[in-house]
Amino acid sequence: MSTQTCIVSDVTLSVEVTGPHDGILAVALHGFPDSWRTYDSLREVLHERGFRVATPAMRGFYPSSVSPSGAYGVPSLANDANQIHEQLGGDSRAVLIGHDWGAAAVYPALAAAPERWTRGVAMAVPPLMSMAAAFSNYVQLRHSWYMFYFQQPNAEFVVSANDYSFIGDLWRDWSPNLADPAALENAKAGLRPDGHLTAALGYYRSMFGNGTGVDESHLDTFPAVFSVPPQPVLYIHADDDGCIAGETIGNPLDFLSPESQFVSVPDAGHFMHLERPDYVNTLIADFLGSSPGK
């Protein structure tokens, strides 16, 4: 295992890189509130398939740096993924994986740079056109109350109070059957240092243009945000997701390439990959296949 740094425009990303040195690159992006450790069990499965796995701390999440310009929109996240591919020497066989905000970055990253990636996996956040439709549904708006609360100036104070108990409450709402204190602590650790909680909330504030910036070097990624990725994508959604209601997202395959797949995971919530790791990891590994020689 090695920790490498990727300097992308105005941020320095910390990236854990594991697995065979000559393996095909697999980049796995986490969401909120979570950390790069969320993929510990998946990494081991992918190593067995011959992949070299890179798990960055997303921009603004410690130990990566905050963005001085406040650029936390989806185009910036997608650009980060493509720059990680570039700086770690990925080729056209590379694969991209994401959960939550990481999933939101997968679709435009694939669409913006189809020469970099051969396949993608997204969990818990459907293609962004599907997600946009969900926001016209009362059920999803009720689930998404926290997104609107995060626009408030006192959100940092409330979220950080009582050792970030707010984060634990979100986890219980989103995945009621998940009991993983270590994973929850890793999620909190990415927010504690000065400025990192504000950075993480900036992801949500960027949705509404509330005081966040735009990095002009990421502008070429904007057209890809609502594009259909040409590569096959596996989309995974849990039946009991308390964050993104499954009944509101329609058919995600309407916004994915013809060879894509949609799998519903029973008996799991938003953090399905932590609740049912064996099941979810097998789905992902089987979809991605094996690195040559394995």
Secondary structure, DSSP 4 states (H G I P E B T S, - for coil): -EEEEEEETTEEEEEEEES-TTSEEEEEE--TT--GGGGHHHHHHHHHTTEEEEEEPPTTSTTSPP-TT---SHHHHHHHHHHHHHHTT--TTEEEEEETHHHHHHHHHHHH-TTTEEEEEEESS--HHHHHHHTTSHHHHHHTHHHHHTTSTTHHHHHHHHHHHHHHHHHHHH-TT---HHHHHHHHHTT-STTHHHHHHHHHHHHTTSS----GGGGGGGGGTTSPPSS-EEEEEETT-SSS-GGGS--GGGGS-TT-EEEEESS--TTHHHHSHHHHHHHHHHHH---TT-
